[in-house]
Amino acid sequence: MKWRSLMIVVMILLSLLPLYLLYKWLEVKMNPRQSLQRFFGFTAVMFVVVFVYTFLLVFCIRFIFPGA
């Protein structure tokens, strides 16, 4: 039982690395500090990314650990 909880935490922590790299890449690509319009576009894109990433992470955890 304890190993399952540890594995879930490890999966969550490992999944943060690609999200962080995507965030940094989008920050360079969109340059949100240049104007207010770019900032709002960056914020909207990141909102969608976080929503989709959270959905996929929960789906994968529920698929791998059905009783979790």
SEFIZA-3560 file (N, C-alpha, C; in Angstrom, 3 decimals):
REM SEFIZA-3560
<numar><xx>0.824</xx><yy>-1.189</yy><zz>0.000</zz><atom>N</atom></numar>
<numar><xx>0.000</xx><yy>0.000</yy><zz>0.000</zz><atom>CA</atom></numar>
<numar><xx>0.868</xx><yy>1.251</yy><zz>0.000</zz><atom>C</atom></numar>
<numar><xx>1.944</xx><yy>1.230</yy><zz>0.786</zz><atom>N</atom></numar>
<numar><xx>2.802</xx><yy>2.408</yy><zz>0.881</zz><atom>CA</atom></numar>
<numar><xx>3.590</xx><yy>2.626</yy><zz>-0.410</zz><atom>C</atom></numar>
<numar><xx>3.993</xx><yy>1.555</yy><zz>-1.088</zz><atom>N</atom></numar>
<numar><xx>4.741</xx><yy>1.699</yy><zz>-2.326</zz><atom>CA</atom></numar>
<numar><xx>3.900</xx><yy>2.340</yy><zz>-3.410</zz><atom>C</atom></numar>
<numar><xx>2.589</xx><yy>2.086</yy><zz>-3.391</zz><atom>N</atom></numar>
<numar><xx>1.702</xx><yy>2.679</yy><zz>-4.393</zz><atom>CA</atom></numar>
<numar><xx>1.667</xx><yy>4.193</yy><zz>-4.231</zz><atom>C</atom></numar>
<numar><xx>1.556</xx><yy>4.658</yy><zz>-3.001</zz><atom>N</atom></numar>
<numar><xx>1.549</xx><yy>6.093</yy><zz>-2.744</zz><atom>CA</atom></numar>
<numar><xx>2.876</xx><yy>6.723</yy><zz>-3.157</zz><atom>C</atom></numar>
<numar><xx>3.958</xx><yy>6.031</yy><zz>-2.861</zz><atom>N</atom></numar>
<numar><xx>5.271</xx><yy>6.535</yy><zz>-3.242</zz><atom>CA</atom></numar>
<numar><xx>5.417</xx><yy>6.591</yy><zz>-4.762</zz><atom>C</atom></numar>
<numar><xx>4.926</xx><yy>5.594</yy><zz>-5.452</zz><atom>N</atom></numar>
<numar><xx>5.000</xx><yy>5.573</yy><zz>-6.916</zz><atom>CA</atom></numar>
<numar><xx>4.175</xx><yy>6.703</yy><zz>-7.531</zz><atom>C</atom></numar>
<numar><xx>3.024</xx><yy>6.991</yy><zz>-6.958</zz><atom>N</atom></numar>
<numar><xx>2.189</xx><yy>8.084</yy><zz>-7.461</zz><atom>CA</atom></numar>
<numar><xx>2.903</xx><yy>9.416</yy><zz>-7.295</zz><atom>C</atom></numar>
<numar><xx>3.521</xx><yy>9.619</yy><zz>-6.135</zz><atom>N</atom></numar>
<numar><xx>4.262</xx><yy>10.858</yy><zz>-5.903</zz><atom>CA</atom></numar>
<numar><xx>5.445</xx><yy>10.965</yy><zz>-6.863</zz><atom>C</atom></numar>
<numar><xx>6.147</xx><yy>9.874</yy><zz>-7.097</zz><atom>N</atom></numar>
<numar><xx>7.276</xx><yy>9.874</yy><zz>-8.032</zz><atom>CA</atom></numar>
<numar><xx>6.794</xx><yy>10.188</yy><zz>-9.448</zz><atom>C</atom></numar>
<numar><xx>5.669</xx><yy>9.621</yy><zz>-9.844</zz><atom>N</atom></numar>
<numar><xx>5.114</xx><yy>9.918</yy><zz>-11.167</zz><atom>CA</atom></numar>
<numar><xx>4.774</xx><yy>11.389</yy><zz>-11.305</zz><atom>C</atom></numar>
<numar><xx>4.168</xx><yy>11.964</yy><zz>-10.279</zz><atom>N</atom></numar>
<numar><xx>3.808</xx><yy>13.381</yy><zz>-10.319</zz><atom>CA</atom></numar>
<numar><xx>5.062</xx><yy>14.244</yy><zz>-10.424</zz><atom>C</atom></numar>
<numar><xx>6.077</xx><yy>13.923</yy><zz>-9.618</zz><atom>N</atom></numar>
<numar><xx>7.307</xx><yy>14.715</yy><zz>-9.653</zz><atom>CA</atom></numar>
<numar><xx>8.038</xx><yy>14.578</yy><zz>-10.985</zz><atom>C</atom></numar>
<numar><xx>8.068</xx><yy>13.379</yy><zz>-11.538</zz><atom>N</atom></numar>
<numar><xx>8.710</xx><yy>13.187</yy><zz>-12.837</zz><atom>CA</atom></numar>
<numar><xx>7.946</xx><yy>13.870</yy><zz>-13.970</zz><atom>C</atom></numar>
<numar><xx>6.633</xx><yy>13.960</yy><zz>-13.826</zz><atom>N</atom></numar>
<numar><xx>5.848</xx><yy>14.596</yy><zz>-14.876</zz><atom>CA</atom></numar>
<numar><xx>5.990</xx><yy>16.116</yy><zz>-14.860</zz><atom>C</atom></numar>
<numar><xx>6.531</xx><yy>16.666</yy><zz>-13.780</zz><atom>N</atom></numar>
<numar><xx>6.728</xx><yy>18.111</yy><zz>-13.718</zz><atom>CA</atom></numar>
<numar><xx>7.880</xx><yy>18.591</yy><zz>-14.602</zz><atom>C</atom></numar>
<numar><xx>8.854</xx><yy>17.742</yy><zz>-14.853</zz><atom>N</atom></numar>
<numar><xx>9.997</xx><yy>18.137</yy><zz>-15.668</zz><atom>CA</atom></numar>
<numar><xx>9.592</xx><yy>18.514</yy><zz>-17.100</zz><atom>C</atom></numar>
<numar><xx>8.837</xx><yy>17.690</yy><zz>-17.833</zz><atom>N</atom></numar>
<numar><xx>8.427</xx><yy>18.111</yy><zz>-19.184</zz><atom>CA</atom></numar>
<numar><xx>7.537</xx><yy>19.361</yy><zz>-19.165</zz><atom>C</atom></numar>
<numar><xx>6.719</xx><yy>19.487</yy><zz>-18.145</zz><atom>N</atom></numar>
<numar><xx>5.862</xx><yy>20.670</yy><zz>-18.049</zz><atom>CA</atom></numar>
<numar><xx>6.707</xx><yy>21.925</yy><zz>-17.829</zz><atom>C</atom></numar>
<numar><xx>7.726</xx><yy>21.823</yy><zz>-16.996</zz><atom>N</atom></numar>
<numar><xx>8.620</xx><yy>22.957</yy><zz>-16.762</zz><atom>CA</atom></numar>
<numar><xx>9.372</xx><yy>23.328</yy><zz>-18.043</zz><atom>C</atom></numar>
<numar><xx>9.857</xx><yy>22.325</yy><zz>-18.777</zz><atom>N</atom></numar>
<numar><xx>10.565</xx><yy>22.586</yy><zz>-20.027</zz><atom>CA</atom></numar>
<numar><xx>9.638</xx><yy>23.218</yy><zz>-21.063</zz><atom>C</atom></numar>
<numar><xx>8.394</xx><yy>22.764</yy><zz>-21.123</zz><atom>N</atom></numar>
<numar><xx>7.414</xx><yy>23.362</yy><zz>-22.028</zz><atom>CA</atom></numar>
<numar><xx>7.133</xx><yy>24.809</yy><zz>-21.648</zz><atom>C</atom></numar>
<numar><xx>7.022</xx><yy>25.065</yy><zz>-20.353</zz><atom>N</atom></numar>
<numar><xx>6.796</xx><yy>26.427</yy><zz>-19.861</zz><atom>CA</atom></numar>
<numar><xx>7.941</xx><yy>27.349</yy><zz>-20.273</zz><atom>C</atom></numar>
<numar><xx>9.163</xx><yy>26.918</yy><zz>-20.069</zz><atom>N</atom></numar>
<numar><xx>10.322</xx><yy>27.740</yy><zz>-20.435</zz><atom>CA</atom></numar>
<numar><xx>10.399</xx><yy>27.963</yy><zz>-21.938</zz><atom>C</atom></numar>
<numar><xx>10.096</xx><yy>26.930</yy><zz>-22.729</zz><atom>N</atom></numar>
<numar><xx>10.126</xx><yy>27.065</yy><zz>-24.184</zz><atom>CA</atom></numar>
<numar><xx>9.060</xx><yy>28.041</yy><zz>-24.665</zz><atom>C</atom></numar>
<numar><xx>7.851</xx><yy>27.933</yy><zz>-24.103</zz><atom>N</atom></numar>
<numar><xx>6.789</xx><yy>28.861</yy><zz>-24.486</zz><atom>CA</atom></numar>
<numar><xx>7.098</xx><yy>30.282</yy><zz>-24.040</zz><atom>C</atom></numar>
<numar><xx>7.747</xx><yy>30.427</yy><zz>-22.901</zz><atom>N</atom></numar>
<numar><xx>8.116</xx><yy>31.752</yy><zz>-22.413</zz><atom>CA</atom></numar>
<numar><xx>9.092</xx><yy>32.431</yy><zz>-23.381</zz><atom>C</atom></numar>
<numar><xx>10.033</xx><yy>31.663</yy><zz>-23.904</zz><atom>N</atom></numar>
<numar><xx>10.983</xx><yy>32.216</yy><zz>-24.872</zz><atom>CA</atom></numar>
<numar><xx>10.292</xx><yy>32.469</yy><zz>-26.208</zz><atom>C</atom></numar>
<numar><xx>9.453</xx><yy>31.528</yy><zz>-26.625</zz><atom>N</atom></numar>
<numar><xx>8.813</xx><yy>31.621</yy><zz>-27.938</zz><atom>CA</atom></numar>
<numar><xx>7.775</xx><yy>32.745</yy><zz>-28.002</zz><atom>C</atom></numar>
<numar><xx>6.967</xx><yy>32.891</yy><zz>-26.950</zz><atom>N</atom></numar>
<numar><xx>5.879</xx><yy>33.874</yy><zz>-26.981</zz><atom>CA</atom></numar>
<numar><xx>6.301</xx><yy>35.237</yy><zz>-26.420</zz><atom>C</atom></numar>
<numar><xx>7.338</xx><yy>35.274</yy><zz>-25.607</zz><atom>N</atom></numar>
<numar><xx>7.856</xx><yy>36.501</yy><zz>-25.004</zz><atom>CA</atom></numar>
<numar><xx>6.731</xx><yy>37.341</yy><zz>-24.371</zz><atom>C</atom></numar>
<numar><xx>6.137</xx><yy>36.875</yy><zz>-23.271</zz><atom>N</atom></numar>
<numar><xx>4.977</xx><yy>37.550</yy><zz>-22.694</zz><atom>CA</atom></numar>
<numar><xx>5.280</xx><yy>38.917</yy><zz>-22.073</zz><atom>C</atom></numar>
<numar><xx>6.537</xx><yy>39.241</yy><zz>-21.858</zz><atom>N</atom></numar>
<numar><xx>6.880</xx><yy>40.536</yy><zz>-21.263</zz><atom>CA</atom></numar>
<numar><xx>6.899</xx><yy>41.663</yy><zz>-22.280</zz><atom>C</atom></numar>
<numar><xx>6.749</xx><yy>41.316</yy><zz>-23.544</zz><atom>N</atom></numar>
<numar><xx>6.841</xx><yy>42.323</yy><zz>-24.594</zz><atom>CA</atom></numar>
<numar><xx>5.594</xx><yy>43.211</yy><zz>-24.655</zz><atom>C</atom></numar>
<numar><xx>4.417</xx><yy>42.628</yy><zz>-24.454</zz><atom>N</atom></numar>
<numar><xx>3.189</xx><yy>43.423</yy><zz>-24.500</zz><atom>CA</atom></numar>
<numar><xx>2.106</xx><yy>42.742</yy><zz>-23.685</zz><atom>C</atom></numar>
<numar><xx>1.054</xx><yy>43.491</yy><zz>-23.398</zz><atom>N</atom></numar>
<numar><xx>-0.059</xx><yy>42.948</yy><zz>-22.625</zz><atom>CA</atom></numar>
<numar><xx>-0.806</xx><yy>41.870</yy><zz>-23.414</zz><atom>C</atom></numar>
<numar><xx>-0.914</xx><yy>42.044</yy><zz>-24.717</zz><atom>N</atom></numar>
<numar><xx>-1.583</xx><yy>41.050</yy><zz>-25.563</zz><atom>CA</atom></numar>
<numar><xx>-0.834</xx><yy>39.717</yy><zz>-25.535</zz><atom>C</atom></numar>
<numar><xx>0.485</xx><yy>39.768</yy><zz>-25.634</zz><atom>N</atom></numar>
<numar><xx>1.275</xx><yy>38.534</yy><zz>-25.560</zz><atom>CA</atom></numar>
<numar><xx>1.158</xx><yy>37.891</yy><zz>-24.181</zz><atom>C</atom></numar>
<numar><xx>1.101</xx><yy>38.714</yy><zz>-23.130</zz><atom>N</atom></numar>
<numar><xx>0.947</xx><yy>38.182</yy><zz>-21.782</zz><atom>CA</atom></numar>
<numar><xx>-0.366</xx><yy>37.429</yy><zz>-21.627</zz><atom>C</atom></numar>
<numar><xx>-1.459</xx><yy>38.029</yy><zz>-22.110</zz><atom>N</atom></numar>
<numar><xx>-2.754</xx><yy>37.352</yy><zz>-22.011</zz><atom>CA</atom></numar>
<numar><xx>-2.792</xx><yy>36.089</yy><zz>-22.873</zz><atom>C</atom></numar>
<numar><xx>-2.149</xx><yy>36.117</yy><zz>-24.031</zz><atom>N</atom></numar>
<numar><xx>-2.072</xx><yy>34.921</yy><zz>-24.865</zz><atom>CA</atom></numar>
<numar><xx>-1.286</xx><yy>33.814</yy><zz>-24.183</zz><atom>C</atom></numar>
<numar><xx>-0.161</xx><yy>34.186</yy><zz>-23.579</zz><atom>N</atom></numar>
<numar><xx>0.657</xx><yy>33.223</yy><zz>-22.845</zz><atom>CA</atom></numar>
<numar><xx>-0.121</xx><yy>32.645</yy><zz>-21.666</zz><atom>C</atom></numar>
<numar><xx>-0.836</xx><yy>33.500</yy><zz>-20.947</zz><atom>N</atom></numar>
<numar><xx>-1.626</xx><yy>33.038</yy><zz>-19.808</zz><atom>CA</atom></numar>
<numar><xx>-2.722</xx><yy>32.074</yy><zz>-20.260</zz><atom>C</atom></numar>
<numar><xx>-3.390</xx><yy>32.373</yy><zz>-21.370</zz><atom>N</atom></numar>
<numar><xx>-4.445</xx><yy>31.499</yy><zz>-21.889</zz><atom>CA</atom></numar>
<numar><xx>-3.869</xx><yy>30.150</yy><zz>-22.319</zz><atom>C</atom></numar>
<numar><xx>-2.728</xx><yy>30.177</yy><zz>-23.008</zz><atom>N</atom></numar>
<numar><xx>-2.098</xx><yy>28.931</yy><zz>-23.456</zz><atom>CA</atom></numar>
<numar><xx>-1.676</xx><yy>28.090</yy><zz>-22.259</zz><atom>C</atom></numar>
<numar><xx>-1.088</xx><yy>28.727</yy><zz>-21.255</zz><atom>N</atom></numar>
<numar><xx>-0.648</xx><yy>27.985</yy><zz>-20.068</zz><atom>CA</atom></numar>
<numar><xx>-1.835</xx><yy>27.419</yy><zz>-19.293</zz><atom>C</atom></numar>
<numar><xx>-2.949</xx><yy>28.141</yy><zz>-19.262</zz><atom>N</atom></numar>
<numar><xx>-4.150</xx><yy>27.628</yy><zz>-18.598</zz><atom>CA</atom></numar>
<numar><xx>-4.610</xx><yy>26.341</yy><zz>-19.274</zz><atom>C</atom></numar>
<numar><xx>-4.644</xx><yy>26.332</yy><zz>-20.598</zz><atom>N</atom></numar>
<numar><xx>-5.053</xx><yy>25.139</yy><zz>-21.343</zz><atom>CA</atom></numar>
<numar><xx>-4.046</xx><yy>24.009</yy><zz>-21.132</zz><atom>C</atom></numar>
<numar><xx>-2.752</xx><yy>24.329</yy><zz>-21.160</zz><atom>N</atom></numar>
<numar><xx>-1.710</xx><yy>23.310</yy><zz>-20.963</zz><atom>CA</atom></numar>
<numar><xx>-1.839</xx><yy>22.667</yy><zz>-19.586</zz><atom>C</atom></numar>
<numar><xx>-2.022</xx><yy>23.479</yy><zz>-18.557</zz><atom>N</atom></numar>
<numar><xx>-2.139</xx><yy>22.943</yy><zz>-17.196</zz><atom>CA</atom></numar>
<numar><xx>-3.392</xx><yy>22.081</yy><zz>-17.066</zz><atom>C</atom></numar>
<numar><xx>-4.499</xx><yy>22.508</yy><zz>-17.653</zz><atom>N</atom></numar>
<numar><xx>-5.730</xx><yy>21.727</yy><zz>-17.593</zz><atom>CA</atom></numar>
<numar><xx>-5.553</xx><yy>20.374</yy><zz>-18.283</zz><atom>C</atom></numar>
<numar><xx>-5.007</xx><yy>20.379</yy><zz>-19.488</zz><atom>N</atom></numar>
<numar><xx>-4.832</xx><yy>19.137</yy><zz>-20.251</zz><atom>CA</atom></numar>
<numar><xx>-3.806</xx><yy>18.231</yy><zz>-19.565</zz><atom>C</atom></numar>
<numar><xx>-2.717</xx><yy>18.808</yy><zz>-19.073</zz><atom>N</atom></numar>
<numar><xx>-1.677</xx><yy>18.024</yy><zz>-18.414</zz><atom>CA</atom></numar>
<numar><xx>-2.196</xx><yy>17.378</yy><zz>-17.134</zz><atom>C</atom></numar>
<numar><xx>-2.983</xx><yy>18.122</yy><zz>-16.375</zz><atom>N</atom></numar>
<numar><xx>-3.567</xx><yy>17.566</yy><zz>-15.152</zz><atom>CA</atom></numar>
<numar><xx>-4.532</xx><yy>16.434</yy><zz>-15.482</zz><atom>C</atom></numar>
<numar><xx>-5.364</xx><yy>16.635</yy><zz>-16.512</zz><atom>N</atom></numar>
<numar><xx>-6.296</xx><yy>15.595</yy><zz>-16.926</zz><atom>CA</atom></numar>
<numar><xx>-5.549</xx><yy>14.322</yy><zz>-17.326</zz><atom>C</atom></numar>
<numar><xx>-4.499</xx><yy>14.475</yy><zz>-18.132</zz><atom>N</atom></numar>
<numar><xx>-3.744</xx><yy>13.309</yy><zz>-18.591</zz><atom>CA</atom></numar>
<numar><xx>-3.009</xx><yy>12.620</yy><zz>-17.443</zz><atom>C</atom></numar>
<numar><xx>-2.482</xx><yy>13.388</yy><zz>-16.520</zz><atom>N</atom></numar>
<numar><xx>-1.783</xx><yy>12.799</yy><zz>-15.381</zz><atom>CA</atom></numar>
<numar><xx>-2.742</xx><yy>11.990</yy><zz>-14.506</zz><atom>C</atom></numar>
<numar><xx>-3.892</xx><yy>12.549</yy><zz>-14.212</zz><atom>N</atom></numar>
<numar><xx>-4.884</xx><yy>11.826</yy><zz>-13.404</zz><atom>CA</atom></numar>
<numar><xx>-5.371</xx><yy>10.589</yy><zz>-14.146</zz><atom>C</atom></numar>
<numar><xx>-5.588</xx><yy>10.716</yy><zz>-15.451</zz><atom>N</atom></numar>
<numar><xx>-6.025</xx><yy>9.571</yy><zz>-16.243</zz><atom>CA</atom></numar>
<numar><xx>-4.984</xx><yy>8.453</yy><zz>-16.207</zz><atom>C</atom></numar>
<numar><xx>-3.710</xx><yy>8.805</yy><zz>-16.363</zz><atom>N</atom></numar>
<numar><xx>-2.649</xx><yy>7.796</yy><zz>-16.336</zz><atom>CA</atom></numar>
<numar><xx>-2.535</xx><yy>7.141</yy><zz>-14.965</zz><atom>C</atom></numar>
<numar><xx>-2.639</xx><yy>7.926</yy><zz>-13.913</zz><atom>N</atom></numar>
<numar><xx>-2.555</xx><yy>7.350</yy><zz>-12.571</zz><atom>CA</atom></numar>
<numar><xx>-3.736</xx><yy>6.417</yy><zz>-12.318</zz><atom>C</atom></numar>
<numar><xx>-4.929</xx><yy>6.809</yy><zz>-12.738</zz><atom>N</atom></numar>
<numar><xx>-6.096</xx><yy>5.946</yy><zz>-12.554</zz><atom>CA</atom></numar>
<numar><xx>-6.003</xx><yy>4.689</yy><zz>-13.427</zz><atom>C</atom></numar>
<numar><xx>-5.354</xx><yy>4.808</yy><zz>-14.586</zz><atom>N</atom></numar>
<numar><xx>-5.200</xx><yy>3.651</yy><zz>-15.477</zz><atom>CA</atom></numar>
<numar><xx>-4.177</xx><yy>2.672</yy><zz>-14.906</zz><atom>C</atom></numar>
<numar><xx>-3.069</xx><yy>3.180</yy><zz>-14.382</zz><atom>N</atom></numar>
<numar><xx>-2.012</xx><yy>2.326</yy><zz>-13.848</zz><atom>CA</atom></numar>
<numar><xx>-2.408</xx><yy>1.746</yy><zz>-12.484</zz><atom>C</atom></numar>
<numar><xx>-3.022</xx><yy>2.573</yy><zz>-11.641</zz><atom>N</atom></numar>
<numar><xx>-3.441</xx><yy>2.151</yy><zz>-10.294</zz><atom>CA</atom></numar>
<numar><xx>-4.960</xx><yy>2.269</yy><zz>-10.199</zz><atom>C</atom></numar>
<numar><xx>-5.707</xx><yy>1.262</yy><zz>-10.606</zz><atom>N</atom></numar>
<numar><xx>-7.179</xx><yy>1.368</yy><zz>-10.636</zz><atom>CA</atom></numar>
<numar><xx>-7.819</xx><yy>1.626</yy><zz>-9.271</zz><atom>C</atom></numar>
<numar><xx>-7.231</xx><yy>1.184</yy><zz>-8.191</zz><atom>N</atom></numar>
<numar><xx>-7.826</xx><yy>1.363</yy><zz>-6.890</zz><atom>CA</atom></numar>
<numar><xx>-7.441</xx><yy>2.655</yy><zz>-6.207</zz><atom>C</atom></numar>
<numar><xx>-6.604</xx><yy>3.472</yy><zz>-6.858</zz><atom>N</atom></numar>
<numar><xx>-6.111</xx><yy>4.706</yy><zz>-6.219</zz><atom>CA</atom></numar>
<numar><xx>-7.173</xx><yy>5.784</yy><zz>-6.184</zz><atom>C</atom></numar>
//
